[in-house]
Amino acid sequence: MDGHQADRSRAVLLAGRLATVTGALVLASASAAHADHDPDVRAGTCQSVKFCVGVGVGGKTGGATGQAGGSSGSSASGSRLKCQYTRVEPEPPPAHPAWEGKDPTKFDLYFMSCSDGGLDNPDGFIVVPLGQSPVPQVDPRELAQRAVDSMTLLGPDIASPRSGGRYTVGVPMWMWVHQSPTTYGPNTASAGAGGITVTATAKVSTIVWTMGDGATVTCPGPGTPYTSSEAMAPSPTCGHLYTTTSADAHGGRFPVTATSTWAIAWQGGGQAGQLTEVRHSVVAVAVGEVQVVR
């Protein structure tokens, strides 16, 4: 297929979407178009009773492409709302409902065709002041992800166990983390575009500890710091008891991984939702046995 055929195919597809969305408006404008001496219909783009707009594709008629959020990549839901903005030429009569009562001598009319790769495909006319580009439709979910990205969320700041510490088989280990906005939360940030501002707040909901000996411990909070007054008591919130030494582990140490799940609530642009981010940190821990001297 050559370039001209490809342009024509895209034009026909876009015109079909326009006709589906605005069929009622086209019929409603028939009498107005008739009063305007039946403007010339561009053959091959669409059909109507008395009036039809020719739809250009890409830069053919001043069309523009836009993407919600203004950048590429994946959103919180794994997709973006991508929009194509095509200037409507010839313009419909001043009485056409698509103008929303605005003066055609002071505004341009664009057809917006959007898709997020699924079923969310909003289409319709937008009226733009002369000399201005159509404003992209901003997906609040995308702004929420932008706000989260600006937070620099990190893995747990492990306080215990420590890589320089020595731990003993059969002695309860207490695990806990230091808390800060970037390693535990709460952490709040906002992002805005197209007149919409979204605010997101993130906080760690759980930390899962993989202990290196095959055991996994899930802690709903940051853990409790150990004090000498606790002696041999187990941690009340987050702990583990090793039953084997780390002598046979790589480097003689167990790799302990702390994986945090960040629960993020956001709202703005008339919407609200939840996002999740996962981060992890690793520390190597030596576990030995008590040596009894006789």
N, C-alpha and C positions, 0 to 999 in steps of 0.2 A: 504494500500500500504506500503511495507517494505522499508527500507532505500535504498537498491540497486535499486528497481524499481523507487523510487523518483529521485535518481541521474540520472538514465537513462532517465527519462522523461524530467528533466531539461536540460540534455545534448542535447536531440533531439530538444527541443524548441530553445536552443541557437544556435545549428547548423543550424536550419532552418533560423534564422535571419542572420547568417553569410553567408549562401548560397544566400539569397536574395540580400544582399549588394554586395557580391563579385563574383557573378556568372560569370560576364564577365572576371574577373581576373583569375578565375579557368580555364575557357576555354582557355584563352590566354596562360596559363602556361602548357597546355597539351603537347605541343611539347617538352618543357623543361623537364617536368616530364618524358616523354618517354625516353629522352636522359639520364635521371638519373636512368634508368632501372626500371621504374614503381614502386615507393615505395609502400610498403604494405599498403593497405587501411584498416582502422579500421572498421570492419563491424558494422553496427547499428548506426553509427553517421551521415553519409552523403554519397552522391553518386556523382560521376563526371565521365567524360570521361576517363581521364588518371591519375588524381591526386586528392587526397582529404586529407584534414587535419582533424585529430581527435581533437575534442574540449572537454577539460576537464571542469568540473564545480567546483566552489569553490576552495578548496585546492587540488583537485585531481591532477592537473597538474601545480601547482604553480600559480593558478589564484588568483586574489585579488578583493576585492570589494572596491568601493570608493563612496563618495558622494560629490557633488559639494560644496565647502566651507568647507568640512571636519567636519561638525557637523550636528546634527539632528535638526528638527524644521521646521517652515514655513518660506518661503521667502516672498518678497514683493508681489509676485503674488499669494501666497498661496500654492506654490509647489516648489520642488527642483528638480534639474537634478541629478538623481541617476545613477551611472555608475558601471558596472561590468567589471572587467579586467581579461581576461582569457588567459593564455599563450598558444600559438598555438603549439601543438605537434601531430605528427612529423612536423618539420619545412618544409616549401616549398623549392623548389630549389633556388639557389642564383639568378637566372634570374627572379624569380617571381616578378611581379610589386609591391606586398605588401611590399617588402624590400626597395622600393624607392631608389634603387641603392646602398644601404649600405651593408657592409660586414657582412654576417651572423655569421662569427666567432667572431665578436666584438659586436654583438647586439642580443637581443631577440625580438621576435615578439609576440605581444599581440592582441587579438581581444577585442575591446571596444563596449559594448552594453549598451546604455543609455536610460533612460525614465524619464520624469517629471510628469508622471501620465496622460498625455494627448497625443497630436499628435506629440510633439517634441521629436522624438526618434532617435537621431543620432547614427549610427553604423559605424564601420570601423576598419582598422588595425592601430596600432601605433607601432613604432620601438623604442626600449628602449636600451640604453647601458647596456652591461653585468653587472650584480650585482646591478642594480638600479631597483626600483619599478616604474611602470607606473605612470605618473603624472596625478592626477585627473583633469578633465575638469572643470574649474571654471566658474560658472554662474555669470556674472557681476551684475545681479539683487540681488544675494545673498550678494555680497560684498557691494553693495549700502546699503542694510539693516544693515549690520554690521557697516558701517560707521555711519548710523543714530543712531543705538543703543549706540554707543560710545559718542554721543553728550549729553546724559542725558537731553533730552528735558522735560521741566516742564510745569505745568499749568500757567495761567496768574498770575503775581505778582500784585494783586489788590491794587491800591493806593486809589481809591474812588469808591464805598462807603466803609467806615471803620466800623468795628464791634463796636468801641467805640463811634461812632458819633451818633447824633440824627438828624433825618430828619423829614420834615413836609409835611403833605398832601397839595397839591396845589403849592408847591415850587419846581421848576425844580431841579432835581438831575443831577449832572455831574459825568459821569463814565470815569475813565481812569486807565491805568496800567503802572507800572514801566517797562522799557525796558532793557533787558540784553540778552546776547547770549543764555542762557538756558531757558529764559521765553518768549522771543519775537523774537530773532534773529537779524541779520543773524548769523547762526552758520554753520561752515564748518568743515568737517572731511573726512579723507580718510581711505580706507582699501585695503589691497592687499593680493594676494595669487596666486600661480602658474604663476608668472611673469606678472600678471594683477593688475593694481591699479585703483580703482574707487574713485572719489571724489564727495561728496554730499554736497549741501548747502541748509539749511532749514531756513524758515522765516514764521512767522505767517501771514496768509492772511486775516483771519476774526476772530472776537471774538463775540460769541453769548451770550447775557446776558439773563438769565431767572430770572425774578425779584421777584418771589415768590407770586405775586398777580395775576398770570395768564398771565401776559404780557411777551413778548419776544422782545428783541432789538438786531438787528444785526449791528455791527460796523465794517467798513472796515479797521480800523486802531486802534492805541492804545488809542484814545480818547484825549481830550484836558484838561489839568489841569485848575482847577477853580482859579480865583483870585477875590479878594473882589471888584475890580472895575467893575466886571460883574454884581454885584447886583443880581437882580431876572431874568436875561436873561437865556434862555435855552442854553444848550451846543450846539455849532455849529457842533459837530462831533459825539457825543455819549452821549445821555442823556435819562432821563425818568421822568415822572410826576406821582407820586402816587395819587390816588383818594380815597383811603381807608387807615385806620391805620392798624398797625400790631398787634393790641390788641388781635385779635382772632386767630392769628397764633401761632404755637407751640413755647412756651417760650416767647411769645410776640414780636417775631422778624420774619421778612421775610427772608427765606433762598435765598440768591442771588448767582446764579451759573454763573461763566464766563467760557465758553468753547472755547478754541482756536483751530483753524485748522492750522496745519503746512503744508505749501506747500514746497515740497522738490524736487529739480532738481539734477540729478546725471548724470555723464558721465564717461566712461572708458571702456577699453576692446573692443573698436570699437562700443560701444553702448551708448545710452542715454535714459533717461526716467524720469518719475515723480512718486513720492511717497507721501502719505498723512499720517500724524499722528494727533491724537486728544488728547488733555489734558484739564483738568478742575480744577477750584479752587472754593471754597465756602466761603462766608462770611455771617454772620447773621446780619440783619439791623433792627433797631427799627425806626418805622415811627409813629409819633404822630400828634395831631392837635394843632393848635395855641390856646392857652388859652387866652380868652379876659377877662380882669379885669374891672369890672364896679364900 
